[in-house]
């Protein structure tokens, strides 16, 4: 047993009299009906994020109860508490804008309350990154538990899943292939159960990476939200947290203690093998920064050349998350990647990754979904980093979801100055645009008033879509959903609103993209760019509140869009 204070003895409220603080706390705790014996147990916090404005988290209540069962059986006192909740499509201007607020909420609640260990229960896109960021900074022993993905729906004989299929059908609607009545029928069949998106979008990607980094129990990432195994893994997670609560070595197994460059490399390998969400690069950079680490985009790019895509799921393949779970999930994928991974890294349950992978899988691996290293979906990773005069600090392209014929290309820029300009002109019949042009959106990055929304997946102009154009080169400082696809260059840094070269691009400029050379270059003379820079002005600083703090502290995409003052000391601003 540890000598440190446990349970309700931890972190006493400061009245200047510790005995009084202890007496008062226990008195109020007993008012909830807890027995004196239970009050002496170590406390497992259940950090929950339910909300009726967060559709992904509809099963949160039963997950909390399952965690509670596991913690009670393990001899702990489980106490649930809420934090900020982020429901992706229900927030303005974007959920990323509030990710750091949730991370700060989680961090401070983990520090302020008498918790010996904590289970983080989340799922929707920015929720899991926020919880991991907060837990890494708080340095309280913590385990991640995700709500799990939804099941696919059915429509006219095919399976549908949010949100890759929603984008596919919306593109058909814009092209005039579907009428309003038909797109309404599709709308009712895209999301038919509780849970996160049914494909390898941001939520599922981050769930898989949490498991791959050893921050969640093996096999926990891909279990569907409505599957009985989701409740069983929740109970097991509560039991693990109870063990951490009394383990004298638990403080050496905090998330911050587990994270190191080898773990980050493993996470990048898994991200590439999954052909996961581009958003994961940003979130991993933020999580790493909380542990004093830096995510190097050039390292990502080097690993991408060595790491094949092994998982055949939408948006780049055919399967859904329920197929990935049935095929063996993250444990099966890690076993295929084992020759490329650091196996001596620790995990939250005390074993090394190698020890976890030494255990046999319960079922044979479905090779239609999780391919062997010898027969990959693609020989190289799904993501690449680009650099050049248009992106001095880097940009991201999901090549696995893009059109190879567009990879080596020079084109004319058709520029939209922001989201309002995009909405106003993209479908204008008089817009001067051809399929060979590059659509460029600026002023949608982290320093802009738009706060880096998932707007980088610019729609194909309607007149081109109706002529059969399916893909074009699109460039922006915004993000795109992990469920999206296309030749889309994202996270251009520095962003336009902070003075990056993207802010100087004008319609008619020539841009060169070379995936082979990892280049993104603006082909405009330096003298002309100098003249444009003299006329450039930054956006106004908000007057108050979170918006003002965001504008003052927000970092660029390569640093995860975290706040400078929240990163670990020594990581840099």
Secondary structure, DSSP 8 states (H G I E B T S, - for coil): --SS--GGGSS---SS-HHHHHHHHHHHHHTTT--HHHHTS-EEEEEE---TT-GGGTTHHHHHHHHHHHHHHTT-EEEEEE-----GGGSSS-THHHHHHHHHHHHHHHHHS--SEEEEEE-SHHHHHHHHHHHHHHT--EEEEE--B---EEETTEEE-TTHHHHHHHHHHHTTSS-HHHHHHHHTTS--SSSB-SSSSHHHHHHHHHHHTTSB-TT-SSS-TTSHHHHHHHHHHHHHHHHHHH-TTGGGGSHHHH--HHHHHHHHHHHHHHT--THHHHHHHHHHHHTT----HHHHHHHHTT--B-B-BTTTSSB-HHHHHHHTHHHHHHHHHGGGS-TT-B-TTSSBHHHHHHS--SS---TTTB--GGG-SBSS-S-EEEEETTEEEEEEE-GGGS-GGGSEEEEEEEEE-SHHHHHHHTT-TT----TTSEEEE-S-STTSTT-S-S--S----HHHHTTT----EEEESS---TT--SSEEEEEES-GGGT-GGGG--TT-EEEEETTTTEEEE---HHHHHHHHHH-------SSHHHHHHHHHB--GGGTT-BGGGS-TTS--
